[in-house]
Amino acid sequence: MNLPQIVKAEMPLASIQHLSFRVRQARYALPIELVREIIEYGQITTVPMMPAFIHGVINLRGNVVPVLDLAARFGFELTEPGKRTCIVIIELELDDQQQRIGLVVDAVDAVLDIDSSEVEPAPPFGAGIRTDFIAGMARDERGFTIILDVRRVLSLDDIRQLSLAQQAS
């Protein structure tokens, strides 16, 4: 079985930990190794001339962190913050630098141990988002959790916009 690239982390373990969260009733997950922290949804500074899915920037202990609304990125309306809305801070290597990015999600659920045998490739259609964002789909007793390929969620243009947002603040 060919595993999605994001699940092929350099560990020969059968199970990889993922942070699961919800965006518009769908369950998503990211490898826990990308997640740095989860913070309460708070003061976000809007940056003019940015795409709608870029909420703006936050000050995280003196560092400017761009914040992206996953729901808007997936083509839904902008997130209306609720009691469980939070920002998942992830860290990616972009252009040979570590870049922190905040992802607005409706709620964080749990850390899941996802066994590679529970992961299926993305379907050719459906799931409410373009399938190129999907690294795989993990099934359990509650249904499917969509494992995101965060680098594909963020296209090169998106990354440039995030970098501009960071510089503009």
N, C-alpha and C positions, 0 to 999 in steps of 0.2 A: 504494500500500500504506500503510495507516495504521500508523504506528509506535507502540509503547507510549510513554506519556508519559515514562517515566524515560529512554528512549533519545533523546528529542527535545531533549536539552540544547541550549543556545543556540549550538551549533556546527554549521555547515552541513557538517561533515565526514561522510564516509560511514562512518567507523569511530570507535568510542568505546572507550576503555580501561576494562576491568572487572577487579576482583579476583575470581578464582574460588576457591572453597573447597568443602569437602565437609561434609555433615551426613547421617549415616546412609546412606552410599553414594551419595547423589544429589549431583550437581554444581550449585552455585548460583553466582551472581555479583552483584556490586554495582558501580555506577559508581565508578571509582577516585577521583573528585572528592569522594565522601563519606568515604573512608577516610583517617584521620589517621595511624594506626600499627597495627602488629601486635605483640602482646606475648605472652610465654610465659604459659601458664596458671599462676597462682600463688595467693597468699593472697587469698581472697575472704571478706569479713565478711558473715555472714548477717544479714539484717534480718527481725525477726519480723513475722508477719501480712501477708506479701507473697504474691502468687500463686506457684505452684511454679516457673514458668518464669523468675522473677526470682531469680537465684542470690544476689544481695546487692550489695555495693559493693566497689570497690577504691580504694586510694590511688594516684593517678597523679600523681607529682611535686607532692604537696600538694593535689591536687584530688580530690574525691569523685566517682567515676564509677560509676553503676549498671551492673550486668552482667546481661544477659538470655541465657538458654540457648535458642538457636534450635531445637534438637531438641524441647525441651519445649514451646516456643511452637507448634510444628507438630503437637503431639499425641503425640510419642514420649516414651519414658522420659528422665529427666534424663541428661545426658552424664556418663559415667564418664571422667574425665580419663585420657588416654593420652600416649604420647611426643610425638605431633604435635598434641595439643589446644592450641588457642591462643585468644586473645581479640583480635578485630578491633575496634579503636576507631574508631567512626564519629562524625561530627559532623553534626547536623541543626539547622535553625532551627525551634525550637518556641516558640510564644508570643512571637515577636520576640526570642528569645534563642538563642544558640548553645548546644546541649546535646550533650555527649559521652556516648556510650553504648557499652558493651562488649558484643560479641556472641560467645558461646562457640561455636566451630566445631570439628569433628573434625580438620580439617587445611586448611591454605591451600595451594593448588596453584600458581597463577601469575597474572600479569597478562596478560589476553587483549585483543587488538584485535578487537572484535566489529563486523563490518560490518553495517550496517542491513539489507542484503539477506539476511543469515543469520538474522534475527530474525522469528519467527512469533508471532501472538497466542497467548495462553494457551488451551489446550483447554477445552472446557466441563466436563470432569471428568477425574479421574485425577491423576497426578503426585504423589500422596501428600499434597498439601496443598490447602487451599481455593484456588481459582483467583483470588480477589481479591487474594492476596498476589503474584501473578505479573504482572510488567510485560511479559514476553515470554519466548520460548524460542529460544535460539540453537542452531543445529545445526552440527556439524562432523563430522570423520571419526570421532570417539569417541562420538558420540551427541548428546544434548541437554544444554545448560546452562540452568538455570532462572534467569532474571534477576528478582531480587526487587524489588518496590516496597516499600521499607523503611518508608515511611509507613503502608502498609496492614498490614505485619507488626506494626507498633505502632499499635494502636487508640488512640483518645483516652483510654479507661480505662487502657490500658497506660502511656501517657505520664504520667497522673496518679500511677499506682503507682510508676513510676520516679522521679518527682519526690519522692514521699513517702519512698522508699528513700533518696534523696540527703539529704533533710532529717533523717531519723531517725538517721543515722550521726554 
